[in-house]
Amino acid sequence: MKYFFIPLLVLFLSACSDNAMVQIYEKNLQNVNCLRLVVFPPDRELEESFNRLYEFDKNCPFRLQVKKKSGITCNSNQNSQTKAIGRMPSSYLNLQLSKDSKKIYSYYIDLKEDVKEVDIQNALERMKKDLEIN
């Protein structure tokens, strides 16, 4: 019974962590030779950053939806020690790749500062590597 609580404890202690969480839903994906960018809610700077890093195609069936949020706080009481030493994230970056409304890939990372171009580059490179996209 005590082993049941260990994963639960790890979950609570890792809430709002810095590590990127990646989920690959479609493992045998082939022929991803284009991406269509959708930034929601619209954010001109975020869209421009992605466009500097990849040539997106508005007619591509593979939809990359990007979300970011800044100025957030974590209200989890389990993180009081982390809050006290100032290591709580204040923003996040989320990428979701889908085709025909079917989720293919998800990338999420909490960040201690606002989303920067290097964070965008790391996320896009990770997705391209994970899915073997050129």
Secondary structure, DSSP 8 states (H G I E B T S, - for coil): -HHHHHHHHHHHHTTT-SS-EEEES-TT-------EEEESS--HHHHHHHHHH----TT-SEEEEEEEEES-----GGGHHHHHTT----EEEEEEEEETTEEEEEEEEEESSS--HHHHHHHHHHHHHHHT--
